[in-house]
Structures are given as C-alpha cells and as structure tokens.
Amino acid sequence: MIIVNLNVMMAKRRISSQELAEKIGITQANLSILKTGKGKAIRFSTLDKLCEVLDCKPADLLDYEKSEENE
C-alpha cells in the first residue's frame, strides 16, 4: 500500500493547503484528495511541482508498506 506523507511535508515547510494548491496549480479539492491518500493516481508533472515547491524528493512524499493483501 502506498502511504502519502504530504501533510507531514507541508507541516515541515509551514505551508497551507491553499498556498500549496495555488503554487502547484491544482484545486484545493484535488490537493485534499492527494493529502488523504484517496487518489488513484498522480501525474508526474504534479509530483514534480510538489517536490519543487516543498523542496523535497518523491520519497519524502510517498512511502510503501506491504499490506496483508499482497502476501
């Protein structure tokens, strides 16, 4: 299972959802979907902008945890 750590990175960078959404060019609703991990996919261009604005790497935003379903 993919774990989204966007909230953690946003807190470290002290950036609000509204500010981040504006800087990366998506709606706050779509950012919320990403933050909660409910999204089914993310465009590489969006991931690139997130990393640029938050000054991080994709691995800082996304993590993998083996789920029981995969065993």
C-alpha positions in Angstrom: 0.0 0.0 0.0 1.2 3.5 -0.9 1.3 5.9 2.0 1.1 9.6 1.3 3.1 11.9 3.6 2.1 15.2 2.0 0.6 16.5 5.3 3.9 15.8 7.1 6.0 17.7 4.5 3.5 20.6 4.4 3.8 20.9 8.2 7.6 20.8 8.0 7.6 23.6 5.3 4.8 25.5 7.1 2.7 25.9 4.0 -1.1 25.9 3.9 -3.2 23.9 1.6 -4.4 27.0 -0.1 -0.9 28.3 -0.7 0.4 25.0 -2.0 -2.6 24.4 -4.3 -2.0 27.9 -5.8 1.7 27.3 -6.3 1.3 23.9 -8.0 -1.7 24.9 -10.0 -4.4 22.5 -8.7 -7.6 23.0 -6.8 -7.7 22.7 -3.0 -10.2 19.8 -3.5 -7.7 17.9 -5.6 -4.9 18.6 -3.1 -7.2 17.3 -0.4 -7.6 14.1 -2.3 -3.9 13.7 -2.6 -3.3 14.5 1.1 -5.8 11.9 2.3 -4.4 9.2 0.0 -7.7 8.7 -1.6 -6.4 9.5 -5.1 -6.0 6.7 -7.6 -3.1 8.3 -9.5 -0.8 11.4 -9.6 0.6 13.0 -12.7 4.4 13.2 -12.8 4.0 16.9 -13.6 2.1 17.4 -10.3 4.6 15.3 -8.3 7.4 17.4 -9.9 5.7 20.7 -8.9 5.1 19.3 -5.3 8.8 18.4 -5.0 9.9 21.8 -6.4 7.6 23.9 -4.1 8.2 21.7 -1.0 12.0 21.3 -1.8 11.9 17.6 -1.3 12.1 14.3 -3.2 9.3 12.0 -4.2 10.3 9.5 -1.5 9.6 12.3 1.1 6.0 12.4 -0.1 5.3 8.7 -0.8 6.1 5.6 1.1 5.4 1.9 0.6 4.1 -0.5 3.2 3.5 -4.1 2.4 -0.2 -4.9 3.1 -1.7 -8.3 4.1 -3.5 -8.4 0.7 -0.1 -8.6 -1.1 1.1 -11.6 0.9 
